[in-house]
Amino acid sequence: MPELRQTALELLAITDPKTKVDRVKQLFDEYQQQHIDLDISSVLNSEGLTLPGRPPKPELVLPLTVPKRKMDTLEGRLSLLHSLVHIEFNAMNLALDAIWRFADMPVQYYVDWLKVAKEEAYHFSLIEAHLQSAGIAYGDYPAHNSLWEMVERTSDAVIARMALVPRTMEARGLDAVPAIRDRFKQIKDDQVVEILEIILRDEVGHVLIGNQWFNFLCAKENLSPIKTYKELARAYCAPTLRGPFNLEARKQAGFTAEELSLLGA
C-alpha cells in the first residue's frame, strides 16, 4: 500500500501543474478512503529530486521587478490574477513539503496539511480556469519566489516552518485578499469575487492550522509563543509585518489578543 509522506514527496517533484493538482486531489481522496498508509517516523530522502517541481515558466524574478498591476486595464487585472495563481501553486507545494519533510509529528499534523494541499490545488484550478477563459496560461507573466524561499529557509525545523510560513507569509494574504476582492467588486466581476471569497475563507483555516501547530510545538518545549516567534523571525530573516491588517480574519485564524496588539491593533 502506498505511504502518504513518500507520495507527497513524489508529488512535490512533479513539474506539470495539472498533473500535480490532479494527483493531490487523488491522494486526499485515497487517504480518506484508507487506501494510503502513514508512517510518521520514516526519514525520507529527496536526493536526486529537484524540489519543488515546477514548469519552465513563469520566469522567476525579484519581487521589485514584477510589473506593476493596474486594475483599470484588462492586462493589469490578468497580471494580478496570475500573481495569485502562482501563490496558490507555491502554497500547494509548501503543504506537500510540510507533509514529507518533518517526521514524528502527530497524525493530525499530516491530515491537516493534506487538507491544505487539496484546498490550495482547488484554488489554483479556480484561478487558472478563469485565466484560461481570457486566453492566459500560468507562466505567461513573470513571478517572484518569496514564499518558496521562506519554505527553503525553514527546512531544518518544523517550529520555524509553522511560525514563518503559514502564520507570517500566508497570513499576509488575509490582509491583502479583501482589498483585491473589493477592487473586482467595483468592476462587477462577480466570478473573480466569488473565487477570492473562497480563497479567503480557506486561507483563514490554513493560517489557523499553522497557529495551532506552532503553539503545540511551543507548549511541548515550554516556550513562550511570542518570544519564540520574535527569535525565529530574526534568525530566519522573516519580512517585517506591515499593515493594514485584517484583524478579524487574523483573530479567526488563531492569533491571540496579545499578538494582535503587537501589530498595533
Secondary structure, DSSP 8 states (H G I E B T S, - for coil): --BHHHHHHHHHT---HHHHHHHHHHHHHHHHTT-SB--SS-----TT--SS---S-S-B--GGGS----TTSHHHHHHHHHHHHHHHHHHHHHHHHHHHH--S--HHHHHHHHHHHHHHHHHHHHHHHHHHHTT--TTSS-B--HHHHHHHHTTT-HHHHHHHIIIIIIHHHHHHHHHHHHHHHHTT-HHHHHHHHHHHHHHHHHHHHHHHHHHHHHHHTT--HHHHHHHHHHHTT-----S---HHHHHHTT--HHHHHHTT-
